[in-house]
């Protein structure tokens, strides 16, 4: 947990230090451990990128086959790590929803166990540790708000579960929980649209596009759970355009010394917008999640910045 140098109310939860460089390691470490415990030999996953690398790593450590389906244009680091770990990788001309459909169509015939989001119990159990750590690192007190970049949004679901358990254990006093805030890109914001329309579930977002690859999920599988949490916590959902995401990424790199992932930069940009709108106040304690290491996105970030390798004369 890193305190901002400029804004006394912001604490950045840095998930880039996890094995495989993102928060996805939490859920898949536990999912693969339990898969090995139950004797499963072949695991399959659709991924927008980082879950693929985490599954590939832990499956290699466990001696289990990993079958990965991800969009062809994922950040290149995600493809490289999955191949390096020895996973069976299929690149798909489409989005994570197309990858999920391919896993569903083939898993019975291929005898794969599907470790997709919320289709097995242990990824949520792994991700809820973010909630335990968040409260512990704030002296066993809730912050006023949690801002989380939400593609599938399972991190928020896991943290909400953790808060209930902390209260049941007596480690935190029952009371006002944090306002839970989901952030998406304006190029793919099904949760935001459903929240604003007071819908109980999302509709498929057409032509999803954003350089924050983890947010490019046109219809989250656990959308109805996530929407209940946002409303039950007096939270909100906010969409941020890619231009603001890139600006916040560069701002935090230059003034805070932290190279955020695009998804993490969507959360820091959202904080600024929510302050301006009056939804958050400067004196409130707010935890903002950087869900992955910025270095895993050098190709997509360099494209967004119009950077290329200088030619040698």
KOLVEX-89121 format. One record per residue (C-alpha): residue number from 1; residue in three letters; x, y negated, z. Coordinates in Angstrom, 2 decimals, m for minus. Each point is the difference from the previous one (the first is absolute). Example, Ala and Ser with C-alpha at 12.3 -4.5 7.8 and 13.67 -1.06 7.14 Angstrom:
// KOLVEX-89121
SITE:1:ALA:12.30:4.50:7.80
SITE:2:SER:1.37:m3.44:m0.66
//
This chain:
// KOLVEX-89121
SITE:1:UNK:0.00:0.00:0.00
SITE:2:UNK:1.67:m3.20:m1.19
SITE:3:UNK:m1.02:m3.47:1.17
SITE:4:UNK:m0.17:m2.61:m2.74
SITE:5:UNK:2.65:m2.73:0.17
SITE:6:UNK:m2.52:m2.66:m1.05
SITE:7:UNK:m3.45:1.02:1.20
SITE:8:UNK:m0.16:0.90:3.71
SITE:9:UNK:m3.25:1.88:m0.47
SITE:10:UNK:1.24:2.49:m2.62
SITE:11:UNK:1.57:3.37:0.75
SITE:12:UNK:1.07:2.04:m3.01
SITE:13:UNK:m0.32:3.78:0.39
SITE:14:UNK:2.86:1.25:m2.18
SITE:15:UNK:m0.81:3.39:m1.53
SITE:16:UNK:2.85:m0.08:m2.52
SITE:17:UNK:2.35:1.61:2.53
SITE:18:UNK:m1.92:3.29:m0.08
SITE:19:UNK:1.50:3.02:m1.77
SITE:20:UNK:m0.75:m0.41:m3.74
SITE:21:UNK:m0.35:m3.73:0.61
SITE:22:UNK:m3.74:m0.41:0.60
SITE:23:UNK:m2.83:0.69:2.46
SITE:24:UNK:m1.01:3.00:m2.16
SITE:25:UNK:2.70:2.01:1.78
SITE:26:UNK:m2.08:m0.05:3.20
SITE:27:UNK:m3.02:1.80:m1.37
SITE:28:UNK:1.80:2.40:m2.30
SITE:29:UNK:2.59:1.03:2.60
SITE:30:UNK:m2.84:1.35:2.11
SITE:31:UNK:m2.03:1.36:m2.93
SITE:32:UNK:2.95:2.01:m1.35
SITE:33:UNK:1.01:1.18:3.48
SITE:34:UNK:m3.48:1.37:0.57
SITE:35:UNK:m0.17:1.45:m3.52
SITE:36:UNK:3.12:2.00:0.80
SITE:37:UNK:m1.49:1.02:3.36
SITE:38:UNK:m3.08:1.39:m1.78
SITE:39:UNK:2.08:1.78:m2.64
SITE:40:UNK:m0.95:m2.14:m3.01
SITE:41:UNK:2.45:0.32:m2.88
SITE:42:UNK:m1.18:m2.47:m2.65
SITE:43:UNK:m1.10:m3.58:0.68
SITE:44:UNK:m1.42:m2.46:m2.52
SITE:45:UNK:m0.59:m3.73:0.17
SITE:46:UNK:m1.12:m2.90:m2.19
SITE:47:UNK:2.02:m3.09:0.85
SITE:48:UNK:0.40:m3.64:m0.93
SITE:49:UNK:3.70:0.53:0.75
SITE:50:UNK:1.22:0.10:3.60
SITE:51:UNK:m2.04:2.99:1.18
SITE:52:UNK:1.64:1.95:m2.82
SITE:53:UNK:3.48:m0.69:1.30
SITE:54:UNK:m0.98:0.83:3.57
SITE:55:UNK:m1.64:3.30:m0.96
SITE:56:UNK:2.96:0.95:m2.18
SITE:57:UNK:2.47:m0.67:2.82
SITE:58:UNK:m1.81:1.89:2.74
SITE:59:UNK:m0.99:2.87:m2.29
SITE:60:UNK:3.67:0.41:m0.94
SITE:61:UNK:0.95:0.09:3.69
SITE:62:UNK:m2.74:2.56:0.70
SITE:63:UNK:0.70:2.23:m3.01
SITE:64:UNK:m3.48:m0.60:m1.45
SITE:65:UNK:m0.91:m0.73:m3.63
SITE:66:UNK:m1.15:m3.57:m0.68
SITE:67:UNK:m2.18:m0.79:m3.03
SITE:68:UNK:m0.28:m3.73:m0.56
SITE:69:UNK:m2.22:m1.99:m2.37
SITE:70:UNK:0.63:m3.72:m0.30
SITE:71:UNK:m0.57:m2.78:m2.53
SITE:72:UNK:2.71:m0.32:m2.64
SITE:73:UNK:0.68:m3.62:0.97
SITE:74:UNK:0.67:0.53:3.73
SITE:75:UNK:3.10:m1.73:1.41
SITE:76:UNK:2.94:1.94:m1.45
SITE:77:UNK:1.45:0.78:3.45
SITE:78:UNK:m3.09:2.10:0.78
SITE:79:UNK:0.54:2.14:m3.10
SITE:80:UNK:3.75:0.36:0.60
SITE:81:UNK:m0.35:1.12:3.61
SITE:82:UNK:m2.75:2.52:m0.79
SITE:83:UNK:2.12:1.57:m2.76
SITE:84:UNK:3.16:m0.08:2.14
SITE:85:UNK:m1.79:1.89:2.80
SITE:86:UNK:m0.96:2.71:m2.49
SITE:87:UNK:m3.74:m0.64:m0.20
SITE:88:UNK:m2.06:0.94:m3.03
SITE:89:UNK:m0.93:m3.45:m1.34
SITE:90:UNK:m2.70:m0.81:m2.54
SITE:91:UNK:m0.17:m3.58:m1.25
SITE:92:UNK:m3.52:m1.00:m1.01
SITE:93:UNK:m1.17:m2.64:m2.47
SITE:94:UNK:m2.48:m1.50:2.44
SITE:95:UNK:m0.55:m0.93:3.64
SITE:96:UNK:0.06:1.93:3.28
SITE:97:UNK:m3.68:0.84:m0.55
SITE:98:UNK:0.97:1.87:m3.18
SITE:99:UNK:2.77:1.78:1.91
SITE:100:UNK:m2.49:1.05:2.67
SITE:101:UNK:m2.34:1.40:m2.61
SITE:102:UNK:2.83:2.11:m1.48
SITE:103:UNK:0.92:1.44:3.40
SITE:104:UNK:m3.67:0.83:0.70
SITE:105:UNK:m0.39:1.72:m3.38
SITE:106:UNK:3.08:2.20:0.38
SITE:107:UNK:0.41:0.73:3.70
SITE:108:UNK:m2.12:3.16:0.17
SITE:109:UNK:1.61:1.62:m3.00
SITE:110:UNK:3.53:m0.98:1.08
SITE:111:UNK:m0.66:0.85:3.68
SITE:112:UNK:1.10:m3.44:1.15
SITE:113:UNK:m1.01:m1.46:3.35
SITE:114:UNK:m1.17:m3.58:m0.58
SITE:115:UNK:1.62:m2.46:2.43
SITE:116:UNK:m1.80:m3.02:m1.46
SITE:117:UNK:m1.10:m2.82:2.29
SITE:118:UNK:m2.69:1.17:2.48
SITE:119:UNK:m0.24:3.48:m1.57
SITE:120:UNK:2.05:1.49:2.84
SITE:121:UNK:0.10:m1.17:3.63
SITE:122:UNK:3.65:m0.59:0.76
SITE:123:UNK:0.94:m2.99:m2.16
SITE:124:UNK:m2.32:m2.16:2.10
SITE:125:UNK:1.55:1.46:3.16
SITE:126:UNK:3.44:m1.01:m1.24
SITE:127:UNK:m1.07:m3.49:m1.00
SITE:128:UNK:m1.74:m0.69:3.30
SITE:129:UNK:3.46:m0.18:1.60
SITE:130:UNK:0.18:m3.51:m1.48
SITE:131:UNK:m2.80:m0.94:2.41
SITE:132:UNK:1.78:1.53:2.98
SITE:133:UNK:3.27:m1.78:m0.86
SITE:134:UNK:m1.71:m3.31:m0.70
SITE:135:UNK:m1.61:m0.10:3.45
SITE:136:UNK:3.09:1.32:1.79
SITE:137:UNK:2.24:m2.60:m1.65
SITE:138:UNK:m2.35:m2.79:1.11
SITE:139:UNK:0.19:1.07:3.65
SITE:140:UNK:m3.07:2.27:m0.11
SITE:141:UNK:m2.26:m2.82:m1.14
SITE:142:UNK:m2.00:m0.43:m3.17
SITE:143:UNK:0.87:m2.80:m2.40
SITE:144:UNK:m2.77:m2.33:m1.10
SITE:145:UNK:0.10:1.33:m3.56
SITE:146:UNK:1.67:2.59:m2.23
SITE:147:UNK:0.57:m0.78:m3.68
SITE:148:UNK:0.53:3.10:m2.10
SITE:149:UNK:0.47:0.47:m3.76
SITE:150:UNK:m2.67:2.51:m0.98
SITE:151:UNK:0.12:2.20:m3.05
SITE:152:UNK:m1.68:3.02:1.54
SITE:153:UNK:m0.08:m1.70:3.41
SITE:154:UNK:0.76:3.15:1.98
SITE:155:UNK:2.51:m1.89:2.14
SITE:156:UNK:m2.80:m2.16:1.36
SITE:157:UNK:m2.16:3.07:0.57
SITE:158:UNK:2.84:1.69:1.89
SITE:159:UNK:0.68:m3.06:2.16
SITE:160:UNK:m3.67:m0.33:0.93
SITE:161:UNK:0.07:3.64:1.13
SITE:162:UNK:3.14:m0.73:2.03
SITE:163:UNK:m1.69:m2.93:1.77
SITE:164:UNK:m2.88:2.24:1.10
SITE:165:UNK:2.46:2.58:1.34
SITE:166:UNK:2.09:m2.62:1.82
SITE:167:UNK:m3.13:m1.23:1.78
SITE:168:UNK:m1.07:3.55:0.87
SITE:169:UNK:3.47:0.71:1.42
SITE:170:UNK:m0.18:m3.16:2.09
SITE:171:UNK:3.15:m1.45:m1.59
SITE:172:UNK:m1.90:m3.03:m1.29
SITE:173:UNK:m2.92:m1.70:1.69
SITE:174:UNK:m3.21:0.46:m1.99
SITE:175:UNK:m1.11:m3.32:m1.36
SITE:176:UNK:0.28:m2.12:m3.07
SITE:177:UNK:2.02:1.84:m2.62
SITE:178:UNK:1.93:m1.82:m2.73
SITE:179:UNK:m1.77:m1.41:m3.01
SITE:180:UNK:0.95:2.45:m2.75
SITE:181:UNK:0.74:m1.70:m3.31
SITE:182:UNK:0.42:1.85:m3.30
SITE:183:UNK:1.99:m1.69:m2.75
SITE:184:UNK:m0.21:0.85:m3.69
SITE:185:UNK:1.24:m1.50:m3.25
SITE:186:UNK:m2.46:m2.06:m2.04
SITE:187:UNK:0.78:2.41:m2.85
SITE:188:UNK:m1.41:2.95:1.96
SITE:189:UNK:m2.28:m0.92:2.90
SITE:190:UNK:m2.85:2.52:0.38
SITE:191:UNK:0.02:m0.21:3.81
SITE:192:UNK:m0.19:m3.80:m0.08
SITE:193:UNK:m2.90:0.03:m2.45
SITE:194:UNK:m1.92:2.59:2.03
SITE:195:UNK:0.63:m1.92:3.24
SITE:196:UNK:m1.20:m3.27:m1.51
SITE:197:UNK:m3.07:1.70:m1.50
SITE:198:UNK:m0.80:1.67:3.34
SITE:199:UNK:0.15:3.39:m1.73
SITE:200:UNK:0.64:3.22:1.90
SITE:201:UNK:2.36:1.37:m2.69
SITE:202:UNK:2.04:m1.27:m2.93
SITE:203:UNK:m0.61:0.11:m3.72
SITE:204:UNK:2.84:0.96:m2.34
SITE:205:UNK:2.10:m3.07:m0.82
SITE:206:UNK:0.36:m0.28:m3.80
SITE:207:UNK:3.40:m0.60:m1.65
SITE:208:UNK:1.91:m0.02:3.30
SITE:209:UNK:3.28:m1.87:m0.34
SITE:210:UNK:2.58:m1.32:2.49
SITE:211:UNK:3.76:0.25:0.47
SITE:212:UNK:m0.69:1.08:3.59
SITE:213:UNK:m0.28:3.63:m1.07
SITE:214:UNK:m1.29:1.30:3.33
SITE:215:UNK:m3.04:m2.28:m0.25
SITE:216:UNK:m1.02:1.27:m3.42
SITE:217:UNK:m2.67:2.39:1.25
SITE:218:UNK:m3.25:m0.61:m1.92
SITE:219:UNK:m2.22:1.89:2.48
SITE:220:UNK:1.36:0.94:3.43
SITE:221:UNK:m1.15:3.43:1.17
SITE:222:UNK:m0.66:m1.15:3.58
SITE:223:UNK:m1.59:m3.32:m0.98
SITE:224:UNK:m3.12:0.39:2.18
SITE:225:UNK:2.10:0.65:3.13
SITE:226:UNK:2.25:m2.96:m0.71
SITE:227:UNK:m2.95:m2.34:m0.58
SITE:228:UNK:m1.56:1.09:3.31
SITE:229:UNK:3.25:m0.80:1.82
SITE:230:UNK:0.35:m3.44:m1.59
SITE:231:UNK:m3.54:m0.94:0.99
SITE:232:UNK:0.12:1.63:3.42
SITE:233:UNK:3.14:m1.93:0.93
SITE:234:UNK:m1.30:m3.37:m1.27
SITE:235:UNK:2.75:0.20:m2.58
SITE:236:UNK:m0.03:m0.76:m3.68
SITE:237:UNK:1.33:0.99:m3.42
SITE:238:UNK:1.93:m2.42:m2.18
SITE:239:UNK:1.38:0.10:m3.53
SITE:240:UNK:3.24:m1.78:m0.91
SITE:241:UNK:1.14:m0.67:m3.60
SITE:242:UNK:3.31:1.48:m1.13
SITE:243:UNK:1.52:m3.48:m0.35
SITE:244:UNK:m0.53:m0.63:3.73
SITE:245:UNK:1.33:3.46:0.85
SITE:246:UNK:3.22:m0.69:m1.92
SITE:247:UNK:0.33:m3.47:1.55
SITE:248:UNK:m0.34:1.44:3.52
SITE:249:UNK:2.50:2.77:m0.78
SITE:250:UNK:2.60:m2.58:m1.07
SITE:251:UNK:m0.84:m2.28:2.93
SITE:252:UNK:0.53:2.73:2.60
SITE:253:UNK:3.20:1.17:m1.66
SITE:254:UNK:1.49:m3.50:m0.03
SITE:255:UNK:m1.25:m1.33:3.35
SITE:256:UNK:m0.46:3.11:2.16
SITE:257:UNK:2.73:2.23:m1.45
SITE:258:UNK:m2.46:2.83:m0.71
SITE:259:UNK:m0.52:1.52:m3.44
SITE:260:UNK:m3.66:0.97:0.12
SITE:261:UNK:m1.74:2.50:m2.22
SITE:262:UNK:m2.63:m1.60:m2.26
SITE:263:UNK:m2.67:1.56:2.21
SITE:264:UNK:1.60:m1.50:3.11
SITE:265:UNK:0.21:m3.37:m1.74
SITE:266:UNK:m3.73:0.19:m0.70
SITE:267:UNK:m0.52:0.16:3.78
SITE:268:UNK:2.28:m2.97:0.74
SITE:269:UNK:m1.73:m2.00:m2.75
SITE:270:UNK:m3.39:0.95:1.46
SITE:271:UNK:1.09:m1.30:3.44
SITE:272:UNK:0.72:m3.40:m1.50
SITE:273:UNK:m3.35:m0.06:m1.82
SITE:274:UNK:m1.94:1.07:3.09
SITE:275:UNK:1.66:m2.74:2.06
SITE:276:UNK:m0.96:m2.58:m2.62
SITE:277:UNK:m3.58:1.30:m0.02
SITE:278:UNK:m0.23:m0.16:3.81
SITE:279:UNK:m0.67:3.74:0.40
SITE:280:UNK:3.25:0.27:1.99
SITE:281:UNK:1.55:m2.58:2.32
SITE:282:UNK:3.74:m0.77:0.30
SITE:283:UNK:0.03:0.87:3.71
SITE:284:UNK:m1.43:3.51:m0.55
SITE:285:UNK:2.30:3.04:0.04
SITE:286:UNK:m0.26:1.71:m3.38
SITE:287:UNK:1.78:3.18:m1.13
SITE:288:UNK:0.72:0.07:m3.72
SITE:289:UNK:1.07:3.29:m1.56
SITE:290:UNK:2.81:0.36:m2.51
SITE:291:UNK:m0.83:3.50:m1.16
SITE:292:UNK:3.23:0.70:m1.85
SITE:293:UNK:3.55:m1.08:m0.83
SITE:294:UNK:0.21:m2.62:m2.72
SITE:295:UNK:2.95:1.77:m1.60
SITE:296:UNK:m2.32:2.81:m1.12
SITE:297:UNK:m1.66:m2.50:m2.36
SITE:298:UNK:2.99:m1.60:m1.71
SITE:299:UNK:m1.26:0.78:m3.51
SITE:300:UNK:m3.55:m1.38:0.43
SITE:301:UNK:1.19:m2.94:2.12
SITE:302:UNK:2.71:m0.93:m2.50
SITE:303:UNK:m2.61:0.05:m2.77
SITE:304:UNK:m2.29:m2.25:2.06
SITE:305:UNK:2.93:m2.36:0.55
SITE:306:UNK:1.01:0.13:m3.69
SITE:307:UNK:3.42:1.29:1.00
SITE:308:UNK:2.20:2.24:m2.12
SITE:309:UNK:3.55:1.22:0.35
SITE:310:UNK:2.37:m2.71:m1.29
SITE:311:UNK:1.74:1.02:m3.20
SITE:312:UNK:3.77:0.47:0.09
SITE:313:UNK:1.93:m2.22:m2.39
//
